[in-house]
Amino acid sequence: MLAWFKPWGWIYRPVSLAGWLATLLTLVFCIQAFIAVDRHSHSASDTLYGIFPFVVPALMVLNWLASKTAAPAKR
């Protein structure tokens, strides 16, 4: 099986086309959520509270996917 991600400290970095695609789709989703929430926000804290339920789970799913498709760390 081809590894999609490679461990890089505490996070993972994409090393294949599938990994880059998953990362790009997650970033596009987070940007879209930010724009949609910010459009109706009245302050910076309002925006942060609004995007939290979208961005955090999206990044958690990306991290889970990366951990399951990562190459084993070399020591």
C-alpha positions as CSV (number, residue, x, y, z in Angstrom):
1,M,0.0,0.0,0.0
2,L,1.3,3.4,-0.9
3,A,1.5,5.8,2.0
4,W,-0.5,9.0,1.6
5,F,1.2,10.9,4.5
6,K,4.5,10.8,6.4
7,P,4.9,11.7,10.1
8,W,6.5,15.1,10.5
9,G,6.9,15.9,14.2
10,W,3.4,15.9,15.8
11,I,1.6,16.3,12.4
12,Y,1.6,14.5,9.1
13,R,2.6,15.9,5.7
14,P,1.2,14.6,2.4
15,V,3.6,12.6,0.2
16,S,1.2,11.3,-2.5
17,L,-1.4,12.7,-4.8
18,A,-4.2,11.3,-2.6
19,G,-2.7,12.9,0.5
20,W,-2.4,16.3,-1.2
21,L,-6.0,16.0,-2.5
22,A,-7.3,15.2,1.0
23,T,-5.4,18.1,2.4
24,L,-6.6,20.5,-0.3
25,L,-10.2,19.4,0.1
26,T,-10.0,20.0,3.8
27,L,-8.5,23.4,3.4
28,V,-11.1,24.4,0.8
29,F,-13.9,23.3,3.2
30,C,-12.4,25.3,6.1
31,I,-12.0,28.4,3.9
32,Q,-15.6,28.0,2.7
33,A,-16.9,27.6,6.2
34,F,-14.9,30.7,7.3
35,I,-16.3,32.8,4.5
36,A,-19.9,31.7,5.2
37,V,-19.7,32.3,8.9
38,D,-17.8,35.6,8.6
39,R,-20.4,37.0,6.3
40,H,-22.9,37.1,9.1
41,S,-20.6,37.7,12.1
42,H,-20.4,40.9,14.1
43,S,-17.0,40.5,15.6
44,A,-13.8,38.4,15.4
45,S,-14.8,36.3,18.4
46,D,-18.2,35.7,16.8
47,T,-16.4,34.4,13.7
48,L,-14.1,32.2,15.8
49,Y,-17.1,30.7,17.7
50,G,-18.9,30.2,14.4
51,I,-16.1,28.3,12.6
52,F,-15.0,26.2,15.5
53,P,-17.7,23.4,15.0
54,F,-16.7,23.1,11.3
55,V,-12.9,23.5,11.3
56,V,-12.0,21.4,14.3
57,P,-13.8,18.3,13.2
58,A,-12.6,18.7,9.6
59,L,-9.0,18.8,10.9
60,M,-9.6,15.9,13.3
61,V,-10.9,13.8,10.4
62,L,-7.8,14.8,8.3
63,N,-5.5,13.9,11.2
64,W,-7.3,10.5,11.6
65,L,-7.0,9.8,7.9
66,A,-3.3,10.7,7.9
67,S,-2.6,8.5,10.9
68,K,-4.3,5.5,9.2
69,T,-2.5,6.0,5.8
70,A,0.9,7.2,7.0
71,A,4.2,5.4,6.3
72,P,5.8,4.0,9.4
73,A,8.2,6.4,11.1
74,K,11.9,5.5,10.7
75,R,14.0,5.7,13.8
